[in-house]
Every structure is written in structure tokens, then in C-alpha cells.
């Protein structure tokens, strides 16, 4: 029986990459998870079987990388580092036997702001692209990195820049904008990402010293020059270098505020400010008006399609991408979820039941906050917060790892998991009334105690994540029991004292 249902050769500069689609009737993600559980000698034997299969099928082709795919999910990547001998049929009677070597160069070094970095997993050059282990590299530059194993997505965040990509894909999203990138690779379960693409989009400049075989990266500034990164605006650059927008436009002879990624800008010298005369006493400010609750949609809305970004939606609707993000209360690091209804010609419906900073400490009762109209803007992906169990008053820390109809959370540490487990007694779906304490607000919620699905926090003592509902939250799947949803609704009302 054929092990793979199909295969594809992709020509590279120095040979081929081979993509093998495994023959499985399992759900793609489920199969990938099961594959990941195989370890030790069994995993080595399986890897050897794959390598033997490749050599048997392609005895005369120089294959550098083999990717094992289950649908769209990359479940393994192999570097064919051993020599591949040409087949006898291709050799003439007088031709000598030739060998080809791997296209991977592991002699490359990486320097950050003049200091050589030491990697546990070595960087390498492939097809003239330097790849670095994503997690290690993120630590060097002070960025955070995350994975979603269900969607096979990885990402790295720093300051106001967020990069996300499906592993193995040649496309990434930088602050929600779709851009091309050299495909990432997974080697021995380690995600490798293209150094230049990641570094430059996070605001660093990158250069290669061929003599020393060293890639040098520095903080985006090249003397009095700056390379525009994805998501940059003239205002952002002016704030970064302490100059005015007008001086940037004058120095670069710009007639508009339009700039593009990769553009090289001159950074004008910062003039020494002259002492200003003492200002006249300012009048007392008027009181800040309370935000207006408006639950009506504007006249023009849009349903997000798979792959949509602010830029693509802007192209379809004619509304600037910045306005689309603003109308939907989104920051540059957020992205749209397929199926979401978003506002195009004005602001999305928004309620204001709570105010950041109104509470000094976690409480055992919280404000009833509608998830659709308010909650989703208060608790966002990658936020960390305290969860209080209403019945016992016990507390633990958690992080929102994703979710759009409700919040998907993971406990931060093993100690947090121990507290949560003690609250539930045993892992179970039946939810409990809870309060989310975040940014000085106590929000009524409901927490289930059954770990399931995606796991991104690897050292917290539990495998999987948990469901956290607010008022009018809904399940991610249409097959979820209505009884389960109603249980959450009841617990949210209990947490609000109703």
C-alpha cells in the first residue's frame, strides 16, 4: 500500500524540496497531534522510513528538504543532509561517480548590535536565506513568540509590531497586512524562521559580512538613514527619532504622507530646542464626557472572508485601512477572524458598562458585561489577568490565547494550575461562576474546568486550554450542546450577583 497519497517536487536554486502528503483518514490536525506524541526509538525508525522512501522514489534527484504534510498541516520536516548518488542509468560508461551535498550551510553566525549570539539550535543558510530558531531569536531581541497548534500558526510580537504566519507558508501577516515571506521550516520540532524578514519587520536593519560569514542586525537605524518597516507611518518614525513629520517630508522631498515598506528615508538632524517663553496659565479643563453607548450598526458593514486583512478590505470597500481598524476598536497587532461582522462606514456597536481603573483589587462579584458589545474590547488575545472563583474566593493567573465567540485561556504556571484544579476538584466541563480582574475592572464570567485542544503554555502542568465565557458569549462550534451554553449563561449571571 502506498504510504503517501500524493507528492510534489518544488525546484529550488540548488536542487529540490519534496512535499509528501500522507494518506490518513484522520482529521489533519488530529493526525498531526498523534504524530507529535511519537518519540524515542519509534520516532527515529519512522524518520528513517521516510528517508528510505525518498531515496527509493528519487534515487537520482538532489532533494534538500522533505516536508510531511497532513492536508495543510506540516507534521515533520527532514533535512536530507546525506549525499545522494546519481543513478547508474544517468552515468555514461566513462563518467565518474558524482555526489551532491546538502544545500544547508550551518557555518553562519549572527550578531546583534555588535555582539555574537550563541544558539542552542544552530542557524543555517538555505537558498541564500538565513534561518534562525524562532524561540531563541525572540529571546535575544526581547520579543514574545507564540504558537497555535490547531491552525499550525506561529507568531512573534515586539512593541507595536505583530508577525503571524502558517508554518511552511510563503505568506505572513504583519500587523494584519498580508505580505510575502520565505517559508518557515520545522526541523526536529523546532520552528525556524527567515532572519531578515523577521528582523526587518520588527524594526532592525540587517546586513551580511561575507568575509566573516556573519549576519549583523541592529536597531533599524543606519546612521542618518532608516528602512521603512511594514506598519510604519511618518508619525511613528518621527516619534521614534524625535523629529517632526514636516522635517521628515522636507528631508526626503515627500509631497504626501504615503510611504512603503523597504523605502529608505533620511532622518534629519535633531535641532537643539530654544527656550520657550513661559506659557500663560492654562484654563481649567472641562470634565471628560462619558463615552456614549451606541448599539446600532453603521449603514455599511462587511462579513470577513478567509484571508482578509485591513488592507484587502480597504481595497474592496474604498475605506482607508486605518479607519477600518479604528471603527472596530482594533489595534495594529490584531487581525480579523473569518465570519466576523465588522463596521465599514462608522463605529461598530459599543457599550460602556465599566471603566479601567475603577477597581483597586479582585472581587468575588463582577459587572455584567456583554461580550459582543463590550467584553471583546476589554479582554484581548495575549492579555493576562486574575480569575476569582466566586464560591471559594480562590484566585489564579491566566492568559487569553485566542478565541472570538468566547475566551480561550491557559493557566500561566503550574502553581496556577494547581489552584484551578483544587477549585474544580476534578477536570470537568460543568462551569463555575468566576470574575475576571483586568486593568482595574471586575467582569462577571463563567469558567469550565476541562482542558482540551490547543496547548501553548508548555510548563504549566496541564495539556490544553479552557473555556471562559462572558454574558452572551457563544461556542466556536455549532455542534456544542445548548445545555452547556445555558450553564455558562447561568454562571455569568451568578457572578454578577443575579
KAWO-V350309 format. One record per run of one state. SS is the DSSP state (2 for helix, 1 for strand, 0 for the rest). FROM is the first residue (numbers start at 1). TO is the last residue. Records with the same first field share a line. If there is no record, write none. Layout:
SS = FROM-TO / FROM-TO
//
This chain:
0 = 1-3 / 13-14 / 23-27 / 37-39 / 58-62 / 71-72 / 80-83 / 86-87 / 91-98 / 101-104 / 106-108 / 113-114 / 117-123 / 127-128 / 142-143 / 149-152 / 159-160 / 167-170 / 175-176 / 181-184 / 188-189 / 202-204 / 210-213 / 219-220 / 223-224 / 228-233 / 242-244 / 252-263 / 267-293 / 295-300 / 304-309 / 318-320 / 328-340 / 344-349 / 351-366 / 368-369 / 379-383 / 390-394 / 403-406 / 412-413 / 425-427 / 439-440 / 450-451 / 453-464 / 470-470 / 472-481 / 496-498
1 = 4-12 / 15-22 / 63-70 / 73-79 / 84-85 / 99-100 / 105-105 / 109-112 / 115-116 / 124-126 / 129-133 / 144-148 / 153-158 / 161-166 / 171-174 / 177-180 / 185-187 / 190-194 / 205-209 / 214-218 / 221-222 / 225-227 / 264-266 / 294-294 / 301-303 / 341-343 / 350-350 / 367-367 / 370-370 / 384-389 / 395-402 / 407-411 / 428-438 / 441-449 / 452-452 / 465-469 / 471-471
2 = 28-36 / 40-57 / 88-90 / 134-141 / 195-201 / 234-241 / 245-251 / 310-317 / 321-327 / 371-378 / 414-424 / 482-495
//
